[in-house]
Amino acid sequence: ILLAALTTLLIAVNTKHSIFIVSVIAMTTSALAGVASQLLSTFMYQERMIMDIATTCALRELAHSITMAKKKEEDDNAYEIKLDKIDSYQERYQEILNTANGQWQKNFQNNKIKK
C-alpha cells in the first residue's frame, strides 16, 4: 500500500516538474509494489490451500471410518452400527466443519486487520 501511494505521489510530482530521476524512482516503486502484491497473494493462497487440504483429509478420514464400519457390519453379523456410533460420526463431522469455519474466519479477520 505504501509503495503504491509513493508511486502515485512520485507520478504527480513528475507530472508537475518532469524530473528524470523521479520517473525512474516512480517506475521502481511501482515494480516493487507489484512484486510485493504477488508475494502476498501467493502466501495467502498457500495458507488457504493448506486449510483446504487439512479439511479434505479430515473428511476423507471420517468417510473411511464410516465405510469400514459399514463393511464390518456386513461381514460380521454380531457387529451393528448403533445410534451412539452414528452420533459420534455426526459429532466428528460437525467438529471438522467448525474447525474449517474457524480457520476461515480467523484468516478473514487477519486479512481485514492487515488492510
Order of alpha helices (4+ residues) and beta strands (2+ residues): alpha-alpha-alpha
